[in-house]
Amino acid sequence: MAAKRSGMPLAIWGIGFGIFAQGTSELMLAGLLPEMAADLDVTIPTAGWLISAFALGMLVGAPTLAVLTLRWPRRSALLVFLAAFVLSHVVSALTDSYGLLLAMRFVGAFAYAGFWAVGGSTAMALVGPDRRGRAMSIVAGGLTVATVVGLPAGTWIGQHLGWRGAFWAVAVLSSVGAAAIIAAVPPLRPENPPSLRNELRGLRPPRLWLSYAMTAVATTALLGTFSYLAAMLIETTGLDSTWVPAVLFGYGFGALIGIAIGGKTADRHPRAVLGIGFTGLLMTSLLLALTAHHVGTTVVLVVALGVLGFGTNPALNSRFMTIAPDAPTLAVSGNVAAFNVGITLGPWIGGLVLAAGHAYPAVPAVGAAVAGLALLLWAWDLTLQARAGRPKRTVGQEPSVAR
């Protein structure tokens, strides 16, 4: 589909909407767990496994479905994933069985991960190399919008229409996303279908796996702090609970700004985007730990956390086309899996810190240390890139002297 020179193909916006619809389901359970636990007659910690099942489905689904649908037309693959996702939510809304609901959370996430992997590679295939970061900012922006709009809306629906109503709403929203895919995304049937062997060979570059590590570590640093942000605002900062949603909205708004800025600059200055983002994440997390008792400062830092934490996403999502050009689908699926490693590790590490008896400000302090590790990985990547660009000298050859 041709795009205007000044804009993006409609297909990319359609993929972003699909991410928004499915991402709402990923996020909304945090506000529905007490009601779901009571209705299903399980404890809240047991109900919490519904979140873990979704994360596990995302982790496994991205590489698996990327391989299984490698030769499929891109639109067909996206529609199959959306259909499976919608079906899983219809079954979830109708069942009274906790076990079946747990299985459906895994199935829905499994399909969602495939949509992410194929949708990301499709978005980058629809634009030139100089606009891939911008394209991925729109795709990833769907999840950011789900954080800002979908999370509170899903929670509100669950509170007023029951948790099943929230699942029905996501099913309807995802069906609208399917209509958008049908209308906007071209089949993109490759003339020379990609070879699984070639894609697997394309995963060899060490910088690719270093990039996955950066994605996982940076996400761990951000999600560990975010997961306990509401509790810290109430218990440590002393903010009234009625103001917490407004502060979290500020975080989401900052994330939108970060995605927009990162998307515009990632194509021209990807290394700078990552360096500035990781450094900013480190400094913001550290300042948040040190000033958590001050309301005004904390609110400003929460917004900054959203800007800097999400500003690196377009660069992290688009750099694989350069590092692993022979694995356009599997490389993206690996990054989706890496994001979900961070989504799983962040809250777990934060929970360990609190279980050890530390106060809430210790969580962003640990997040700052983890962000420091991301910065070290970034420096290592720069070193590998510099070595790769350095001309090799054969044995016995004298270095040339500028004259």
MOSUL-V421942 format. One record per pair of residues at least 12 apart in sequence whose ideal C-beta (glycine too) atoms are under 10 Angstrom apart, sorted by the first residue. I is the first residue (numbers start at 1). J is the second residue. Records with the same first field share a line. If there is no record, write none. Layout:
BEGIN
I=J + J
END
This chain:
BEGIN
1=126 + 184 + 185 + 186 + 188
2=126
3=126 + 127 + 128 + 131 + 135
7=131 + 134
8=123 + 126 + 127 + 131 + 134 + 135 + 137 + 138 + 139 + 263
9=123 + 126 + 127 + 131 + 135 + 138 + 184 + 185 + 186
10=126 + 180 + 183 + 184 + 185
11=74 + 75 + 78 + 119 + 122 + 123 + 125 + 126 + 127 + 135 + 180 + 181 + 183 + 184 + 185 + 186 + 188
12=119 + 122 + 123 + 124 + 126 + 127 + 131 + 134 + 135 + 136 + 137 + 138 + 139 + 184 + 185
13=123 + 138 + 139 + 141 + 142 + 180 + 184
14=75 + 78 + 119 + 123 + 142 + 177 + 178 + 179 + 180 + 181 + 182 + 183 + 184 + 185
15=74 + 78 + 115 + 116 + 118 + 119 + 120 + 122 + 123 + 126 + 135 + 138 + 139 + 142 + 177 + 180 + 181 + 184 + 185
16=119 + 123 + 135 + 136 + 137 + 138 + 139 + 140 + 141 + 142 + 143 + 144 + 145 + 177 + 180
17=138 + 139 + 142 + 145 + 173 + 174 + 176 + 177 + 179 + 180 + 181 + 184
18=78 + 79 + 81 + 82 + 85 + 112 + 115 + 116 + 119 + 139 + 142 + 173 + 174 + 176 + 177 + 178 + 180 + 181 + 185
19=112 + 115 + 116 + 119 + 120 + 138 + 139 + 140 + 141 + 142 + 143 + 144 + 145 + 146 + 177
20=139 + 141 + 142 + 143 + 144 + 145 + 146 + 147 + 149 + 150 + 173 + 174 + 177
21=82 + 85 + 86 + 112 + 115 + 142 + 146 + 150 + 169 + 170 + 171 + 172 + 173 + 174 + 175 + 176 + 177 + 178 + 180
22=81 + 82 + 85 + 86 + 89 + 108 + 109 + 111 + 112 + 113 + 115 + 116 + 119 + 142 + 143 + 146 + 150 + 170 + 173 + 174 + 177
23=112 + 116 + 140 + 142 + 143 + 144 + 145 + 146 + 147 + 150 + 151 + 170
24=142 + 143 + 145 + 146 + 147 + 149 + 150 + 151 + 153 + 154 + 157 + 166 + 169 + 170 + 173 + 174
25=54 + 85 + 88 + 89 + 92 + 105 + 108 + 109 + 112 + 146 + 150 + 154 + 166 + 167 + 169 + 170 + 171 + 173 + 174
26=51 + 54 + 55 + 57 + 58 + 105 + 108 + 109 + 112 + 143 + 146 + 147 + 150 + 151 + 154 + 170 + 340 + 343
27=51 + 54 + 143 + 146 + 147 + 150 + 151 + 152 + 154 + 155
28=146 + 150 + 151 + 152 + 153 + 154 + 155 + 156 + 157 + 158 + 163 + 166 + 167 + 169 + 170
29=47 + 48 + 50 + 51 + 54 + 105 + 151 + 154 + 155 + 158 + 163 + 166 + 167
30=48 + 51 + 151 + 154 + 155 + 227 + 230
31=151 + 152 + 154 + 155 + 156 + 157 + 158 + 159 + 163 + 166
32=47 + 50 + 154 + 155 + 157 + 158 + 159 + 162 + 163 + 164 + 166 + 167
33=45 + 46 + 47 + 48 + 50 + 51 + 158 + 163
34=47 + 163
35=47 + 158 + 159 + 162 + 163 + 164 + 166
36=48 + 50 + 98 + 101 + 158 + 162 + 163 + 164 + 166 + 167
37=50 + 98 + 163
38=163
39=96 + 98 + 162 + 163 + 164
40=95 + 96 + 97 + 98 + 99 + 101 + 102 + 163
41=96 + 98
42=98 + 101 + 102
46=98 + 102
47=98 + 101 + 102
48=347
49=98 + 102 + 105
50=92 + 98 + 101 + 102 + 104 + 105 + 106
51=105 + 109 + 343 + 344 + 347
52=102 + 105 + 106 + 344 + 347 + 348
53=101 + 102 + 103 + 104 + 105 + 106 + 107 + 108 + 109 + 110
54=102 + 104 + 105 + 106 + 107 + 108 + 109 + 110 + 112 + 113 + 340 + 343
55=105 + 106 + 109 + 340 + 341 + 343 + 344 + 345 + 347
56=105 + 106 + 109 + 110 + 340 + 344
57=88 + 103 + 104 + 105 + 106 + 107 + 108 + 109 + 110 + 111 + 112 + 113 + 340
58=106 + 108 + 109 + 110 + 111 + 112 + 113 + 114 + 116 + 336 + 337 + 339 + 340 + 341 + 343 + 344
59=109 + 110 + 113 + 336 + 337 + 338 + 339 + 340 + 341 + 343 + 344
60=106 + 109 + 110 + 113 + 337 + 340
61=81 + 84 + 106 + 107 + 108 + 109 + 110 + 111 + 112 + 113 + 114 + 115 + 116 + 117 + 333 + 336 + 337 + 340
62=109 + 110 + 112 + 113 + 114 + 115 + 116 + 117 + 118 + 120 + 329 + 330 + 332 + 333 + 334 + 335 + 336 + 337 + 338 + 339 + 340
63=113 + 114 + 117 + 203 + 329 + 330 + 332 + 333 + 334 + 336 + 337
64=110 + 113 + 114 + 117 + 333 + 337
65=77 + 80 + 81 + 84 + 110 + 111 + 112 + 113 + 114 + 115 + 116 + 117 + 118 + 329 + 333
66=113 + 114 + 116 + 117 + 118 + 120 + 121 + 196 + 199 + 327 + 328 + 329 + 330 + 331 + 332 + 333 + 334 + 336 + 337
67=117 + 196 + 199 + 200 + 329 + 330 + 333
68=114 + 196
69=81 + 114 + 117 + 118 + 329
70=118 + 190 + 193 + 194 + 195 + 196 + 199 + 329 + 330
71=189 + 190 + 193 + 194 + 195 + 196
72=118 + 187 + 188 + 189 + 190 + 193
73=185 + 186 + 187 + 188 + 189 + 190
74=118 + 119 + 121 + 122 + 123 + 125 + 126 + 181 + 185 + 186 + 187 + 188 + 189 + 190 + 329
75=118 + 122 + 181 + 182 + 184 + 185 + 186 + 187 + 188 + 189
76=118 + 181 + 185 + 187 + 188 + 189
77=114 + 115 + 117 + 118 + 119 + 122 + 188 + 329
78=114 + 115 + 118 + 119 + 122 + 177 + 178 + 181 + 182 + 185
79=115 + 177 + 178 + 179 + 181 + 182 + 185
80=111 + 114 + 115 + 118
81=108 + 110 + 111 + 112 + 113 + 114 + 115 + 116 + 117 + 118 + 119 + 174 + 178 + 181
82=111 + 112 + 114 + 115 + 174 + 175 + 177 + 178 + 179 + 180 + 181 + 182
83=111 + 174 + 175 + 178
84=107 + 108 + 110 + 111 + 112 + 114 + 115
85=107 + 108 + 109 + 110 + 111 + 112 + 114 + 115 + 170 + 171 + 174 + 175 + 177 + 178
86=108 + 111 + 170 + 171 + 172 + 173 + 174 + 175 + 177 + 178
87=104 + 107 + 108 + 111 + 171 + 174
88=101 + 103 + 104 + 105 + 106 + 107 + 108 + 109 + 110 + 111 + 112 + 167 + 170 + 171 + 174
89=104 + 105 + 107 + 108 + 164 + 166 + 167 + 168 + 169 + 170 + 171 + 172 + 173 + 174 + 175
90=104 + 167 + 168 + 170 + 171
91=103 + 104 + 107 + 108 + 167 + 171
92=104 + 105 + 107 + 108 + 163 + 164 + 166 + 167 + 168 + 170 + 171
93=162 + 163 + 164 + 165 + 166 + 167 + 168 + 169 + 170 + 171
94=164 + 167 + 168
95=164 + 167
101=163 + 167
104=167
108=167 + 170 + 171 + 174
109=340
111=174
112=174 + 336
113=333 + 336 + 337 + 339 + 340
114=333 + 336
115=174 + 177 + 181 + 336
116=139 + 140 + 142 + 143 + 317 + 332 + 333 + 335 + 336 + 337 + 339 + 340
117=329 + 330 + 331 + 332 + 333 + 334 + 335 + 336 + 337
118=329 + 332 + 333
119=136 + 139 + 142 + 181 + 185 + 332 + 336
120=132 + 135 + 136 + 139 + 140 + 317 + 318 + 320 + 321 + 328 + 329 + 331 + 332 + 333 + 335 + 336
121=188 + 194 + 320 + 321 + 327 + 328 + 329 + 330 + 331 + 332 + 333
122=135 + 139 + 181 + 185 + 186 + 188 + 328 + 329 + 332
123=135 + 136 + 137 + 138 + 139 + 140 + 185 + 317 + 318 + 332
124=136 + 139 + 317 + 318 + 320 + 321 + 328 + 332
125=186 + 188 + 190 + 321 + 328 + 329
126=185 + 186 + 188
127=267 + 318
128=267
129=267 + 318 + 321 + 322 + 325
130=267 + 268
131=263 + 267 + 318
132=263 + 266 + 267 + 270 + 314 + 315 + 317 + 318 + 319 + 320 + 321 + 322
133=262 + 263 + 264 + 265 + 266 + 267 + 268 + 269 + 270 + 273 + 313 + 314 + 315 + 316 + 317 + 318 + 319 + 321
134=260 + 262 + 263 + 264 + 265 + 266 + 267 + 314 + 318
135=263 + 267 + 314 + 317 + 318
136=259 + 262 + 263 + 266 + 267 + 313 + 314 + 315 + 316 + 317 + 318 + 319 + 320 + 321 + 332 + 335
137=258 + 259 + 260 + 261 + 262 + 263 + 264 + 265 + 266 + 267 + 310 + 311 + 313 + 314 + 315 + 317 + 318
138=259 + 260 + 263 + 314
139=259 + 263 + 313 + 314 + 317 + 318
140=255 + 259 + 262 + 263 + 310 + 313 + 314 + 316 + 317 + 318 + 339
141=255 + 256 + 258 + 259 + 260 + 262 + 263 + 310 + 313 + 314
142=177 + 259
143=255 + 259 + 310 + 313 + 339
144=252 + 253 + 254 + 255 + 256 + 257 + 258 + 259 + 260 + 306 + 310 + 313
145=252 + 255 + 256 + 259
146=173 + 252
147=226 + 248 + 249 + 251 + 252 + 253 + 255 + 256 + 306 + 310
148=248 + 249 + 250 + 251 + 252 + 253 + 254 + 255 + 256 + 306
149=249 + 252
150=169 + 170 + 173 + 252
151=245 + 248 + 249 + 252
152=245 + 248 + 249 + 252
153=166 + 169 + 173
154=166 + 167 + 169 + 170 + 173
155=245
157=169 + 170
194=326 + 327 + 328 + 329 + 330
195=326
196=327 + 329 + 330
198=326 + 327 + 330
199=324 + 326 + 327 + 328 + 329 + 330 + 331 + 333
200=326 + 327 + 330
201=324 + 326 + 327
202=320 + 323 + 324 + 325 + 326 + 327 + 328 + 329 + 330 + 331
203=320 + 323 + 324 + 326 + 327 + 330 + 331 + 334
204=324 + 326 + 327
205=320 + 323 + 324 + 325 + 326 + 327 + 331 + 384 + 388
206=323 + 380 + 381 + 384 + 388
207=319 + 320 + 322 + 323 + 324 + 380 + 381 + 384 + 385 + 388
208=319 + 320 + 323 + 324 + 327 + 330 + 331 + 334 + 335
209=323 + 324 + 334 + 338
210=323 + 377 + 378 + 380 + 381 + 384 + 385
211=274 + 315 + 316 + 319 + 320 + 323 + 324 + 331 + 334 + 335 + 338 + 377 + 378 + 381
212=316 + 320 + 331 + 334 + 335 + 337 + 338 + 339 + 341 + 377
213=338 + 341 + 373 + 374 + 377 + 380 + 381
214=274 + 278 + 312 + 315 + 316 + 319 + 335 + 338 + 342 + 373 + 374 + 375 + 376 + 377 + 378 + 380 + 381
215=312 + 313 + 316 + 317 + 319 + 334 + 335 + 336 + 337 + 338 + 339 + 340 + 341 + 342 + 374 + 377
216=335 + 337 + 338 + 339 + 340 + 341 + 342 + 343 + 344 + 345 + 346 + 374 + 377
217=278 + 338 + 341 + 342 + 345 + 346 + 370 + 371 + 372 + 373 + 374 + 375 + 376 + 377 + 378
218=274 + 277 + 278 + 281 + 309 + 312 + 313 + 316 + 338 + 339 + 342 + 346 + 370 + 371 + 373 + 374 + 375 + 377 + 378
219=309 + 312 + 313 + 316 + 338 + 339 + 340 + 341 + 342 + 343 + 344 + 345 + 346 + 370 + 374
220=341 + 342 + 343 + 344 + 345 + 346 + 347 + 348 + 349 + 350 + 366 + 367 + 370 + 371 + 373 + 374
221=278 + 281 + 282 + 285 + 309 + 342 + 345 + 346 + 349 + 364 + 366 + 367 + 368 + 369 + 370 + 371 + 372 + 373 + 374 + 375
222=255 + 281 + 284 + 285 + 305 + 306 + 308 + 309 + 310 + 312 + 313 + 342 + 343 + 346 + 367 + 370 + 371 + 374
223=309 + 339 + 342 + 343 + 344 + 345 + 346 + 347 + 348 + 349 + 350 + 367 + 370
224=285 + 342 + 345 + 346 + 347 + 348 + 349 + 350 + 351 + 352 + 353 + 363 + 364 + 366 + 367 + 370 + 371
225=281 + 284 + 285 + 288 + 289 + 302 + 305 + 309 + 346 + 347 + 350 + 360 + 363 + 364 + 365 + 366 + 367 + 368 + 370 + 371
226=248 + 251 + 255 + 302 + 305 + 306 + 309 + 343 + 346 + 347 + 350 + 363 + 364 + 367
227=343 + 346 + 347 + 348 + 349 + 350 + 351 + 363
228=346 + 347 + 350 + 351 + 353 + 354 + 360 + 362 + 363 + 364 + 367
229=244 + 247 + 248 + 251 + 288 + 298 + 302 + 305 + 350 + 360 + 363 + 364
230=244 + 245 + 247 + 248
231=244 + 350 + 354 + 360 + 363
232=244 + 288 + 289 + 292 + 298 + 302 + 359 + 360 + 361 + 362 + 363 + 364
233=247 + 248 + 292 + 295 + 298 + 299 + 302 + 360
234=360
235=292 + 359 + 360
236=289 + 292 + 293 + 298 + 359 + 360 + 361 + 363
237=288 + 291 + 292 + 293 + 294 + 295 + 296 + 297 + 298 + 299 + 302 + 360 + 361
238=292 + 293 + 294 + 295 + 298
239=295 + 298 + 299
243=295 + 299
246=299
247=295 + 298 + 299 + 302 + 303
248=302 + 306
249=303 + 306
250=299 + 300 + 302 + 303 + 304 + 305 + 306
251=299 + 301 + 302 + 303 + 304 + 305 + 306 + 307 + 309 + 310
252=303 + 306 + 310
253=303 + 306 + 307
254=300 + 301 + 302 + 303 + 304 + 305 + 306 + 307 + 308 + 309 + 310 + 311
255=303 + 305 + 306 + 307 + 308 + 309 + 310 + 311 + 313
256=306 + 307 + 310
257=303 + 304 + 306 + 307 + 310 + 311
258=277 + 280 + 303 + 304 + 305 + 306 + 307 + 308 + 309 + 310 + 311 + 312 + 313 + 314
259=306 + 307 + 310 + 311 + 312 + 313 + 314
260=307 + 310 + 311 + 314
261=273 + 277 + 307 + 308 + 310 + 311 + 314
262=274 + 276 + 277 + 307 + 308 + 310 + 311 + 312 + 313 + 314 + 315 + 316 + 317 + 318
263=311 + 313 + 314 + 315 + 317 + 318
264=314
265=311 + 314 + 315
266=311 + 312 + 313 + 314 + 315 + 316 + 317 + 318 + 319
267=314 + 315 + 318
269=315
270=312 + 314 + 315 + 316 + 318 + 319 + 322
271=315 + 319 + 378 + 381 + 382 + 385
272=315
273=311 + 312 + 313 + 314 + 315 + 316 + 319
274=311 + 312 + 315 + 316 + 319 + 374 + 375 + 377 + 378 + 381 + 382
275=312 + 315 + 375 + 378 + 379 + 381 + 382
276=308 + 311 + 312
277=307 + 308 + 309 + 310 + 311 + 312 + 313 + 315 + 316 + 371 + 374 + 375 + 378
278=308 + 309 + 311 + 312 + 371 + 372 + 373 + 374 + 375 + 376 + 377 + 378 + 379
279=308 + 371 + 372 + 374 + 375 + 378
280=304 + 305 + 307 + 308 + 309 + 311 + 312 + 371
281=304 + 305 + 307 + 308 + 309 + 310 + 311 + 312 + 367 + 368 + 370 + 371 + 372 + 374 + 375
282=308 + 367 + 368 + 369 + 370 + 371 + 372 + 373 + 374 + 375
283=301 + 304 + 308 + 368 + 371
284=300 + 301 + 302 + 303 + 304 + 305 + 306 + 307 + 308 + 309 + 364 + 367 + 368 + 371
285=301 + 304 + 305 + 308 + 309 + 363 + 364 + 365 + 366 + 367 + 368 + 369 + 370 + 371 + 372
286=301 + 364 + 365 + 367 + 368 + 369 + 371 + 372
287=300 + 301 + 304 + 305 + 364 + 368
288=300 + 301 + 302 + 304 + 305 + 361 + 363 + 364 + 365 + 367 + 368
289=301 + 359 + 360 + 361 + 362 + 363 + 364 + 365 + 366 + 367 + 368
290=361 + 364 + 365 + 368
291=361
292=359 + 360 + 361 + 362 + 363 + 364 + 365
293=361
298=361
301=364
305=364 + 367
308=371
309=367 + 371
312=374 + 378
313=339
316=335 + 338 + 339
317=332 + 335 + 336 + 339
318=332 + 335
319=331 + 335 + 381
320=332 + 333 + 334 + 335
323=381 + 385
342=370 + 374
345=370
346=363 + 366 + 367 + 370
347=363
349=363 + 366 + 367 + 370
350=362 + 363 + 364 + 366 + 367
351=363
352=366
353=365 + 366 + 367
END
